[in-house]
Amino acid sequence: MTRPLPFDIAPWSIGLSGIGLTSLAHRESVFALSNGHLGWRGNLDEGEPHSTPGSYLNGFFEEHPMPYAEDGYGYPDSGQSVINVPDGKILRLFVDDDPFDVRRGRVIRHEQRLDFRAGTLHREVEWTSPAGRTVTVTSTRLVSLSHRSIAAVRYVVRAADGPLVATVQSELLANEPLTEVHPDPRVKDALAAPLEGIGHHELGTRATLVHRTRRSGLGVAVTMDHVVRGSGAHTPAVTTEVSADLARTTIRARLDAGDHLEITKFVGHEWSDSPEPDALRDRAEAAVIEALEAGWDGLVDDQRERLDDYWACGDVVVEGEPRLQQAVRFALFHVFQAAARAELRSIPGKGLTGAGYQGHTFWDSETFVLPVLTSTAPASAEQALRWRHATLDHARERAERLGLRGAVFAWRTVDGRESSGYWPASMIAFHLGADIAAAVRGYVRATGDDAFEREAGLEILAETARMWVSLGRWDEAGRFHLDGVTGPDEYSAMVDDNVYTNLAARANLEGAAEAAGRHPDVAGSLGVTPNEIDEWERTAAGIAVPFDAALGVHPQSAGFTERERWDFAATDPSEYPLQEHFPYFDLYRKQVVKQADLVLALYVAHEAFTLEEKARAFAYYEPLTVRDSSLSAGVQAVIAAEVGQIELAADYLAEAATLDLDDLQGDTADGLHIASLASLWIALTAGFGGMRHGAAGLRFAPRLPPQLTRVSFGIRVAGRTLHLDITPEATEYRLASGPDLAVHHFDRPLVLRAGVASVAPTPPADPAGPRPTQPPGRAPRAFAEAFGD
């Protein structure tokens, strides 16, 4: 763990004073802006110094060779990696002849602030040049939620003394290097300068660069234009020059003391998999022209309006610890902006905040992020699911290559094709298909979106159901087994009957049968027959779910509880994460858990377990789980709360809340962990709110830890908004509008009516038993440590 940055504590923003050069990468990730289509890291306006320059477009990547020690059948032929598109956020300042650089001269004041309601990154600097001239620089940056292709910056230079000459070089810069590059020289070479210029244009203060990737053949156009104003008697001079990889507009103004130079920069971004230079240029320039017509104030107003609409339902109020409140809104802001305008694109593991994981999308998008979006911003969830549907042809091709029916979605990908080269922990993690199916079912259940189910959802469910039937086998006792798979725990590969996978597959098969029954005409068009539906139902009913009767717990997979336990006592704290210090073969044959697996099943398949089984399983797996993954703490918080270990749940909540803000894993430099940020919402709503969707409908079992005095959140249910206001003594339910809604408060049925508050008391808690222990040195971060007493 690195030393945490001293962020301030505020309910609706996060700010940082000073400039620490050793922590630039961390702050660049935290202060990143995105709209799901376009992402800008929180680099300094001047471009230098930086740790990781980042300007990304969702789905835009370069291909590279996949290095294998030994090739094998079914291995992907090439990999995919996100790359930087031409960077338009650079505004280099010169004061007389001195370049403004925080490493030179004297920085009197330097502040950055990310505003969760305004959707802007604001910066204020007071700087004295080596020659003794003092200026203040104020910049405000946004990535527009209303204009999908647009990012904009307002940059103001004010002379504290004078006269002086302020020169600003506004740039588009292509082929900025990535900092996370594969060690194989073939991959490095492919990603070193991936963009080939195919057009560059300038007109007045406007400039456009058009490029094509050398291997993947994608085209991108980036346009910038400017509005320049000055307050003094001297009119700014403006010139523009362009070349293949650089466009530069130079603005030069003489400023007397108190005068200022104001530059508003609009940057438009467009890409296509069928690059026509003129068409790309036209689209990027049209986007900028439209933004110019809206003006800076219009973009800012639209940004606030879009976020006001999101926060009306999506906000989670947490009383009792101000820093936790800030962390929750920080998490929800980044989850929202990772998907707000993705529109038929994926939600990468790092969003668009960094190049970590090479920009790939994983199963955690559907399992952690989409439940949050389904409940708070369902239109974004729908678009992410329609992207998965758009990749079905790739998934069918993958299934056919593996000798399976239906569809096998890529474990890690940018465009839907498999981009993982380590098959034991990726390509055989077939649970991804069921995770996508679960997201489809959750979205349809929460929204009632019949059109989506007919147009996309049923086909996803049917093709994944077909995969399960072809993957498994029947035994003589009439049980259906899934052998040689990898579940969520990446320290247990190639196992038989992983409980999470089997239960997820069962739900997938049942969901496919139910959806086909609702839409027989669509099912018929997909070739689904009554016999096939019967087969899905029979397979679902026959799926084996291992249980260790002697221990009274479900093994994570068949035989897991019979393995030798990892020698935790002999493992030094410096040897975590284990995968970096021990061979996989040893991890795979021991009882050691990287991240919640069986415990994740206790949540997502909650109706398959009794409360007593959950409590025994949680107590069994806690001493085995090392949390070498960011995906674990939020889920462990949920189950800890459900089985009555409420203070342990608070500790897991604290870890999830501060993982990126305090860089607990030392890798936030590569981008934020979007799924982990989403798990914070899950920990609060499903953990302390006890929210579950089941056969009997929507159920809540709210109970707060002693550190919190109130938690309030909203969810969208079938076009309606339901708000819960939880205190230690009772919970108030408020339905904003629409027809009555039936829910359960613990085991008490409630019928909620629009505009009428229903208050239900919190029943006494049952004794929870001893607090479970974790492996030595792997206890969750204590709430008091994260937030203070």
Buried (B, 14 or more C-beta within 10 A) or exposed (E): EBEBBEBEBBEBBBBBEEBEEEBBBBBBBBBBBBBBBBBBBBBBBBBBEBBBBBBBBBBBBBBBBBBEEEEEEEBBEBBBBBBBBBBBBBBBBBBEEBBBBBEEBEBEEBBBBBBBBBBBBBBBBBBBBEEEBBBBBBBBBBBBBBBBBBBBBBBBBBBBBBBBBBBBBBBBBBBBEBBBBBEBEEBBEBBEBBBBBBBBBBEEBBBBBBBBBEBBEBBBBBBBBBBBEBBBEBEBEBEBEBEBBBBBBBBBBBBBEEBBBBBBBBBBBBBBEEBEBEBBBBBBBBBBBBBBEBBBEBBBEBBBEBBEEBBEBBBBBBBBBBBBBBBBBBBBBBBBBBBBBBBBBBBBBBBBBBBBBBBBBBBBBBBBBBBBBBBBBBEBBBBBBBBBBBBBEBBBBBBEEBEBBBBBBBBBBBBBBBBBBBBBBBBBBBBBBBBBBBBBBBBBBBBEBEEBBBEBBBBBBBBBBBBBBBBBEEEEEEBBBBBEBBBBBBBBBBBBBBBBBBBBBBBBBBBBBBBBEBBEEBBEEBEBEEEBBEBBBBBBEBBBBBBBEEEEBBBBBBEBBEBEEBEBEEBEEEEBBBBEEBEBEEBBEBBBBBBBBBBBBBBBBBEBBEEEBBBBBBBBBBBBBBBBBBBBBBBBBBBBBBBBBBBBBBBBBBBBBBBBBBBBBEBBBBBBBBBBBBBBBBBBBBBBBBBBBEEEBBBBBBBBBEBBEEBBBBBBBEEBBBBBBBBEEEBBBBBBEBEEBEBBBBEEEBEBEBEEEBBBEBEEEEEBEEEBEBBEEBBBBEBEBBBEE
